[in-house]
């Protein structure tokens, strides 16, 4: 009986580690980018502007939808990339677009700001390899 | 016996009722489909381009997946809108992006004028009610 319990326990640990390690694969040529605004763009402060999410060689699917070669967009504002092997945080610096949105309206206070896109799978976890854009800088004036 | 017959008739009628054509997916209110790039009148040397497919007020979802407030893109090349109450044809003039793609690569467009128009389809490739389609634009390949 004791052996059996140990065996079951071992299997559960193995299963858990497989789930954690099992990052969703992304095609090597997947390319995510910010189609608008451009790097260095000057924008009017506290006035909504559009951010257009570009994605090539992959598709968009809402969060929770498991479909090969897809993901959903996350927009990182004024922050660096989060750990790429865990769920992307959800806060005012990490905006989730779990409805499959491909653009958004954003409003920034005056100053220098950074924007970066990071794609994630149905469970909000980055792919392997992670698919993220160049980090761009915009100036709100 | 007569009532059993009547019941059977009702069952058959119900089974035939929800035809795909009759039940169109409602479009998210205020949603808008547009071609972000190229611009209307754009000249495309070489005839190779990426078409950036824009969608506002709705999300993209692969074909076959039912999710409210979403659809997938279809690019109409050199053709008018198809009938809007049935599945969009799939051929060289009606390109499907059922994988949830948001950009379309076109290669080897022949010299001359070409028209591009986007039409969103639901999980069954049928346009929404009301249908969501872009302005039809014209590009030219020298």
Boltz contact constraints between the chains, C-beta under 6 A:
constraints:
  - contact:
      token1: [A, 55]
      token2: [B, 102]
      max_distance: 6.0
  - contact:
      token1: [A, 56]
      token2: [B, 103]
      max_distance: 6.0
  - contact:
      token1: [A, 59]
      token2: [B, 99]
      max_distance: 6.0
  - contact:
      token1: [A, 59]
      token2: [B, 100]
      max_distance: 6.0
  - contact:
      token1: [A, 59]
      token2: [B, 101]
      max_distance: 6.0
  - contact:
      token1: [A, 60]
      token2: [B, 60]
      max_distance: 6.0
  - contact:
      token1: [A, 60]
      token2: [B, 100]
      max_distance: 6.0
  - contact:
      token1: [A, 60]
      token2: [B, 102]
      max_distance: 6.0
  - contact:
      token1: [A, 61]
      token2: [B, 61]
      max_distance: 6.0
  - contact:
      token1: [A, 61]
      token2: [B, 62]
      max_distance: 6.0
  - contact:
      token1: [A, 61]
      token2: [B, 100]
      max_distance: 6.0
  - contact:
      token1: [A, 62]
      token2: [B, 59]
      max_distance: 6.0
  - contact:
      token1: [A, 62]
      token2: [B, 61]
      max_distance: 6.0
  - contact:
      token1: [A, 62]
      token2: [B, 67]
      max_distance: 6.0
  - contact:
      token1: [A, 65]
      token2: [B, 65]
      max_distance: 6.0
  - contact:
      token1: [A, 67]
      token2: [B, 62]
      max_distance: 6.0
  - contact:
      token1: [A, 70]
      token2: [B, 100]
      max_distance: 6.0
  - contact:
      token1: [A, 99]
      token2: [B, 59]
      max_distance: 6.0
  - contact:
      token1: [A, 100]
      token2: [B, 59]
      max_distance: 6.0
  - contact:
      token1: [A, 100]
      token2: [B, 60]
      max_distance: 6.0
  - contact:
      token1: [A, 100]
      token2: [B, 61]
      max_distance: 6.0
  - contact:
      token1: [A, 100]
      token2: [B, 70]
      max_distance: 6.0
  - contact:
      token1: [A, 101]
      token2: [B, 59]
      max_distance: 6.0
  - contact:
      token1: [A, 102]
      token2: [B, 55]
      max_distance: 6.0
  - contact:
      token1: [A, 102]
      token2: [B, 60]
      max_distance: 6.0
  - contact:
      token1: [A, 102]
      token2: [B, 102]
      max_distance: 6.0
